[in-house]
Amino acid sequence: MSLHTKTLAQLAKGLRAREFSSVELARAFLERMEASQPALNAFITVMREQALADAQAADRELASGATRPLTGLPIVHKDLFCTAGVRTTCGSRMLDNFVSPYDATVVAKLKAAGAVTLGKSNMDEFAMGSSNETSYFGPVRNPWNTTLVPGGSSGGSAAAVAARLVPAATATDTGGSIRQPAALCGVTGVKPTYGRVSRYGMIAFASSLDQGGVIAATAEDAALVLREMAGFDGNDSTSVDQPVPDYIATLGTPLAGLKIGLLKEFFDKGLDQENERRVREALAVYEKLGARLREVSLPNLPLSVPVYYVVAPAECSSNLARYDGVRYGHRCQDPRDLMDLYKRSRGEGFGAEVKRRVMTGTYVLSAGYYDAYYLKAQKVRQLINADFSRAFGEVDVLMGPTTPTPAFEIGAKTADPITMYLNDIYTIGANLAGLPAVSVPCGFVGGLPVGLQIVGRHFSEAKLLNVAHAFQRETDWHTRIPEHYR
Amino acid sequence: MSLTREQIENIAHLARLALRPEELPVYQQSLSAILDFVGQLDRADTGNVAPMAHPLPGLSQRLRADLVTESDRHELYQANAPQVAAGLYLVPKVIE
């Protein structure tokens, strides 16, 4: 069995048993990463020298017998996480030459757990997108079919794991940006509860929605990484002070009696029929395992996308105001005056989708429009949140499709922003309510992966991972690798 | 909800974004479409509902003690600055 087909859990065992070294792992994955670039473009920065140095240090640690939870294991970070001394671009021209002076808490924690960072993955610019087509560094391609998108905004992370270029990758999810690309690429993606993972050093898009998480081949692997990523951080004022359970310890808890709610509003006419079939087949597996299914209705859920496209742009217009060409980031040539400096630096530094969202946000927050749009959206958000609370009074987890269709062609949906926005129709609700959610691969349609989405109560990551793991013990979708990358 | 060219120019100004003349109609169209789309929110009855600013109930802004915890690292932080002199960020003349 080649190194790249092993899961993170298997690699951890192998390292401890000295079957192979961290340097061997780093070399093997770095080679695959570099070789894949022309076809997939999953990375913005490959950290070859640093990775090999870190791997050597990890090997010394492994030799001494003392190891930390992730010692020597290779990962990549979405290029939205600040990495000290390493270029951090957020997929944007605005930060093309930005070398971060500090590590994000997520980066620091995974380093402290012994992980070896191999590089920074490509992403939609400032995390705004559902196809990884808005990156200044070019689109990422889906390893299952390179004429198709991998999903976004964490397209690089998802493609990298799907092609086994790296066993795990950090990612972020504001409206679906972990789950949707995980679904389109046939891998497992976890978006934790809002406040579970620190946002310090995680470049901000929409502060009430952003959450850092992980993409890996299996729920077990995701649990290994999330266990180290999660936790209270005083540097993030929205970080929640709740102990992090050992997600690995409860992976194998039997499911019998689990009450699963099927989201009625997700099985609508927008859902591709074949996608629906794969999802219903997955639900049948759960029934076999002893779970009980019932339909639940969240009547305000269909308004998720319009709520999101008021709230997220509003918050992004505020967060992106910091990019002014003064202290860091792109600065235009020969500014005539301060206003010109701001306008041209930002006009040149930001791509079209970012500008579109900044302007939408500016409009909905402006005098005379704030009540009609932003305040109204935050009220509907409350209604959606109440729908979820009510549902969780009847069931333990909610399930449904992650996306309405499998991966689509690069360029197919870029003409009309709304068409692109509707890709997140099933994922956005969990962000609005701050709920944890997971996508697991549950089959194929025309050779392309389909994802099953599982949403849980606040801080129920252990339950979600357990439920996902149970599915992965009964099925093998999570072991499938695109032909070219086996 | 059709935004006029003037409205787009005003929004771009507020957002401090320089748009080329040929970009204006493009943004005019897409922003108008987005605002139309989000207009669906009018359908929802939000009579007695409070706006939800934070996804988790019952949390308020955490405060910290008023103590100095940072050290002076401005050289490190200014390494990314476009133009710096004597520890200050250089910009075009602000005050006439």
Interface residues (C-beta under 8 A of the other chain):
Chain A: N97 F98 V99 P101 T193 Y194 G195 S208 L209 G234 S237 T238 V240 N300 L303 V305 P306 V307 Y309 V310 S317 A321 D324 G325 V326 R327 Y328 G329 R331 P335 R336 D337 L338 M339 D340 L341 Y342 K343 R344 R346 G347 E348 F350 A352 K355 R356 V358 M359 T360 T362 Y363 V364 S366 Y373 L375 K376 A377 Q378 K379 V380 R381 Q382 L383 N385 D416 P417 I418 Y421 N431 L432 A433 G434 L435 H458
Chain B: I8 I11 A12 H13 L14 A15 R16 L17 A18 L19 V26 Y27 S30 L31 A33 I34 L35 F37 V38 G39 Q40 L41 D42 R43 A44 T46 V49 A50 P51 M52 A53 H54 P55 L56 L59 Q61 R62 R64 R73 L76 Y77 Q78 A79 N80 A81 P82 Q83 Y89 V91 P92 K93 V94
